Every structure is written in structure tokens, then in C-alpha cells.
Amino acid sequence: MWTTKLFLLDSLILAVNSFPTKSSTLGYTQRIFTERSLELKLKLQANIKPDSNKPEEAFPPPSPSSNKFEASNHVSAIQEEMVKERIFQRNGLIGGCTFLGVALLLGNFVGMISPIVSILLPILLLGIISFLTESYNEYSIPLGDSNFEVKESTIKNAGKGLFSNSYISKDTYILEYEGEVLTEMEYFYRYPNGDGRYVAEVKQGFINPYSIYIDGVDESKSGLARYMNSKSQEDGGANVYWKKQRFGKQGGRMYFYALRDIEAGEELFFDYGNLYWDVANNYT
């Protein structure tokens, strides 16, 4: 019953936000409705209880070798704020696309824009989006584990780090970030404060406001990428960059590439980003 309610609420939110936002009043109404519906959904998630006809451990569904759902029913404020922000961004995109479409129709109607342009422009935009999406797919094989070594990091008190055993040329596909794939609900059950230290978030685009998460905390289920430490890319400390595929068959995956030529013996670093450190510093 709870699952059905959540599904219906998700469908209602998506239906309401699918209407073109042609006025500020309608846009404001959509935003308020979405926020209130989200609050209700979070409350439903927080109050899910097991079916009385099933064993207590049957819900939430346990994982044989993990503790995905061992946390309490607390829904953190950070989860709510993250989803609200994504929904707001999505509505802004919908509003912008609607405005562009209306402008094209009006321009065509008054003769300022050629009908051919009105047809070709959306096709061109779709082509650019498709090209960019495909550019984030990775079909190559990453470097083998023998090309790397895990040992004490050069950063004081950072624990282990990942080092290159051989020369790596710029833009080489190095590794994929591997681990348990969690839905947003599963992630916040495991980490109520959103402070998973080995977790990579991959957003799922503008239509779906919920991210998926790759948790590499368990060494047996992850790969060598989990050992890479952080240095700022702006300061020139990072020598690795990442790409996250949000769409298509490879959606929800994260790939690492050489930011510059990397010499044998160098430690590999990528920039975790300010948000990671904000959360980590607030909940340590």
C-alpha cells in the first residue's frame, strides 16, 4: 500500500510539472505544489512500516551482504533540500524550453522567423544533446590493475592512496568507479546525513529529480578508484578528471581520465568538489 501511494504521488508530481509554465503565477503554483508533495512523500517514506503478514525482516528488503536499510526512518533535511533544488532546476529548464517554443511560434506567426528555422532549430538542439550524451559514454577497456599500486598516501593522515606504476598519457581512460549501486532512498537510509565518504552521486537528468549513488565503502565490491585522494583541480594538484553519464544505457556510471601526462610513481588525485567537503566537515 505504501509503495502504491509513493508511485501515485510521483506520477502526480510529474504530471503537474509537465504543463508548460507560461506565466509566473502558474510557475509559482507548480513550485509550491511540488514542494508540498515532496514533503508528503518524505513523510510517507519516513513512516513506512512492515506488512503485518510478513516477517519483520521482509521490509525493507535486506541485502545479503550489506546494511542498506539498517538506519532509522529519519529523513534528513539535506535530502529534502537536494530534491527541492533539483525540482526547481528542472522547472526552470521546462520554463525556458516553453518560452523558446512560444517565441518560435510567435515569430513564425508574425513572419519574423522562417518556418524552416522553426523546424530545424529543435532538430539541431536534439542533435547537440544526443552528441553530448554519447560523448559521455565509454566503450574502451580501462587500464589493468597491474598499472597501479595502493600504498600510504603522500598526504599526511589521508591513509592509503593510489599510485601509477607506469606512464599514463593525457586523456587516457584510467578506471571506472565501482561499488554498490543505491537508489536515493537506500542511500539516505544508509547515510542519513549524506556523509558517505566513498560514495559518488550521479544525477539522472532533469526529468527525474532523484540521483543514484555508487558506494565503494566495501573493498570487496569496489575497485581501485576508491583509493584516489582529493586535490584541487583549480590549484593544479589534481591529475585525474571524471565524467558521469546521466542518461542512456550507461546512465549512473562514473569514469576517470588522465588530466595530464602522469609519470610512473605519481599518486593519482581528483577533485572531490566543495560539496563533498562541506558535508564531511559538518558531520565529523
C-alpha positions in Angstrom: 0.0 0.0 0.0 2.8 2.4 0.9 4.6 1.6 -2.4 1.4 2.4 -4.3 0.9 5.7 -2.6 4.5 6.7 -3.3 4.1 5.7 -7.0 0.9 7.7 -7.4 2.4 10.7 -5.7 5.4 10.6 -8.0 3.1 10.3 -11.0 1.1 13.3 -9.8 4.2 15.5 -9.3 5.5 14.6 -12.8 2.0 15.3 -14.4 1.7 18.7 -12.8 5.2 19.7 -13.8 4.7 18.6 -17.4 2.3 21.5 -18.0 4.0 24.4 -19.8 4.9 27.2 -17.4 3.5 30.2 -19.5 3.1 32.6 -16.6 4.8 33.4 -13.4 1.6 32.6 -11.4 1.4 29.1 -12.9 5.1 28.6 -12.3 4.8 29.6 -8.7 1.8 27.3 -8.2 3.7 24.4 -9.7 6.6 25.0 -7.5 4.5 25.3 -4.3 2.6 22.1 -5.2 5.8 20.2 -5.9 7.3 21.3 -2.6 4.3 20.3 -0.6 4.0 17.0 -2.5 7.7 16.3 -1.8 7.2 17.0 1.9 4.3 14.5 1.9 6.4 11.9 0.1 9.3 12.2 2.5 6.8 11.8 5.4 5.4 8.6 3.7 9.0 7.3 3.3 9.7 8.0 6.9 6.7 6.2 8.2 6.8 3.0 6.0 6.1 0.1 8.3 6.4 -3.7 7.6 3.4 -5.7 6.4 2.0 -7.5 9.5 1.6 -10.7 7.4 5.3 -10.8 6.6 8.3 -11.5 8.8 9.8 -8.3 10.3 12.9 -8.5 8.2 11.0 -8.7 4.9 10.6 -4.9 4.6 12.7 -3.0 4.0 14.2 -5.7 1.7 17.6 -6.8 3.2 20.7 -7.2 1.2 22.7 -10.5 1.8 26.0 -8.7 2.4 25.1 -5.1 3.2 23.3 -2.9 5.6 21.4 -0.7 3.1 18.4 -0.3 5.4 19.9 -0.6 8.8 19.5 3.2 9.5 16.4 4.6 11.2 13.4 6.1 9.5 14.8 9.6 9.8 14.7 11.6 6.6 17.4 14.2 6.8 17.0 17.9 5.9 19.8 17.6 3.4 17.9 15.0 1.3 14.8 17.3 1.2 16.8 20.3 0.2 18.7 18.4 -2.5 15.5 17.2 -4.1 13.8 20.6 -3.9 16.8 22.2 -5.6 16.7 19.7 -8.4 13.0 20.1 -8.9 13.4 23.9 -9.0 16.2 23.5 -11.7 14.0 21.1 -13.7 11.1 23.6 -13.6 13.4 26.3 -14.7 14.5 24.2 -17.7 10.9 23.4 -18.6 10.0 27.1 -18.4 13.0 28.0 -20.6 12.1 25.4 -23.2 8.5 26.6 -23.1 9.5 30.2 -23.6 11.7 29.3 -26.5 8.9 27.3 -28.1 6.4 30.1 -27.7 8.9 32.6 -29.1 9.4 30.4 -32.2 5.7 30.0 -32.7 5.0 33.8 -32.4 8.0 34.6 -34.6 6.7 32.3 -37.2 3.1 33.6 -36.9 4.2 37.3 -37.4 6.6 36.4 -40.2 9.8 37.3 -38.3 11.1 33.7 -38.2 11.1 31.3 -41.2 9.0 28.1 -40.7 12.1 26.2 -41.8 14.1 27.7 -38.9 11.3 26.8 -36.5 11.6 23.2 -37.6 15.4 22.9 -37.9 16.2 24.6 -34.6 14.6 21.9 -32.4 16.2 19.2 -34.5 19.6 20.9 -34.1 19.1 21.2 -30.3 18.2 17.5 -30.1 21.2 16.6 -32.2 23.5 18.6 -29.9 22.0 16.9 -26.8 22.4 13.5 -28.4 26.0 14.2 -29.3 26.9 15.4 -25.8 25.2 12.4 -24.2 27.1 10.0 -26.5 30.4 11.7 -25.7 30.0 10.7 -22.0 29.7 7.0 -22.9 32.8 4.9 -22.5 33.4 1.8 -24.7 37.1 1.3 -24.1 38.6 -1.0 -21.5 40.2 0.7 -18.5 43.9 0.2 -17.5 44.5 -3.1 -15.8 45.1 -3.3 -12.0 48.8 -4.1 -12.6 49.3 -0.5 -13.7 48.5 0.8 -10.2 49.7 0.3 -6.6 47.9 1.0 -3.3 50.2 2.3 -0.6 50.5 5.1 2.0 49.3 8.4 0.5 51.7 11.4 0.2 49.0 13.4 2.0 49.5 13.3 5.8 46.9 11.4 7.7 45.0 10.6 4.5 45.5 6.8 4.8 46.1 4.8 1.6 46.4 6.3 -1.9 46.5 5.1 -5.4 49.8 5.4 -7.4 50.6 4.8 -11.1 53.2 2.1 -11.9 53.6 3.2 -15.4 53.4 6.3 -17.7 49.9 7.4 -18.5 49.3 9.8 -21.3 46.8 12.7 -21.1 43.1 11.8 -21.6 43.7 8.0 -21.2 40.7 6.2 -19.7 42.1 5.1 -16.4 39.4 3.5 -14.2 35.7 3.3 -13.6 34.3 4.0 -10.1 32.8 0.8 -8.9 30.7 -0.2 -5.9 27.1 -0.9 -4.7 24.5 1.0 -6.7 22.0 2.6 -4.4 18.8 4.5 -5.0 18.4 7.8 -3.2 16.1 6.3 -0.7 18.6 3.5 0.0 21.5 5.9 0.2 19.8 8.1 2.9 18.8 5.1 4.9 22.4 4.1 5.0 23.8 7.6 5.4 21.1 9.8 7.0 23.3 12.9 6.9 24.5 12.3 3.4 28.1 11.8 4.6 29.1 8.6 2.7 32.9 9.0 2.3 33.2 6.6 -0.6 30.0 7.5 -2.4 29.7 9.0 -5.9 26.4 10.7 -6.8 25.2 10.5 -10.4 22.2 12.7 -11.2 19.6 11.2 -13.5 18.8 14.3 -15.6 16.1 17.0 -15.3 13.0 14.8 -15.5 13.9 12.5 -12.6 14.8 14.6 -9.5 16.4 11.7 -7.7 20.0 10.7 -8.0 21.6 7.2 -7.9 24.7 6.6 -5.8 27.7 4.3 -6.1 29.0 3.3 -2.7 32.6 2.0 -2.7 32.9 1.7 1.1 33.1 -2.2 0.8 36.5 -3.1 -0.7 35.2 -6.4 -1.9 32.5 -4.7 -4.0 34.5 -1.8 -5.3 37.7 -1.2 -7.3 41.0 0.7 -7.1 39.4 4.0 -7.9 38.2 4.2 -4.3 41.7 4.8 -3.1 42.2 8.0 -5.1 42.5 11.0 -2.8 41.5 14.6 -3.4 43.4 17.7 -4.6 42.0 20.8 -6.1 41.9 20.9 -9.9 41.9 24.7 -9.8 45.2 24.7 -7.9 46.8 22.2 -10.3 47.0 19.5 -7.7 44.7 17.1 -9.4 46.0 14.9 -12.3 42.8 13.0 -12.9 39.3 14.2 -14.0 36.0 12.4 -14.2 32.9 12.1 -16.3 29.5 11.0 -15.1 27.0 9.5 -17.6 23.4 10.6 -16.5 21.5 9.2 -19.5 21.1 6.1 -21.7 22.3 2.6 -21.2 25.4 3.7 -19.4 23.5 6.1 -17.1 24.6 6.1 -13.5 28.3 5.3 -14.2 31.5 7.3 -13.4 34.7 7.2 -15.4 38.2 8.6 -14.7 40.7 10.0 -17.2 44.2 11.4 -17.0 44.0 15.2 -16.8 47.6 15.5 -18.0 50.6 13.2 -18.6 51.2 11.1 -15.5 54.6 9.7 -14.7 55.3 6.3 -13.2 55.3 6.6 -9.4 52.9 9.6 -9.2 50.0 9.4 -6.8 46.6 9.9 -8.5 44.3 12.7 -7.4 41.0 14.1 -8.5 38.9 17.0 -7.1 36.1 15.7 -4.8 34.4 19.1 -5.0 33.4 21.6 -2.4 30.0 19.9 -1.6 31.8 16.7 -0.5 34.0 18.6 2.0 31.1 20.8 3.2 29.1 17.6 4.2 32.2 15.8 5.5 33.2 18.7 7.7 29.7 19.2 9.1 29.3 15.6 10.1 32.6 14.5 11.5 
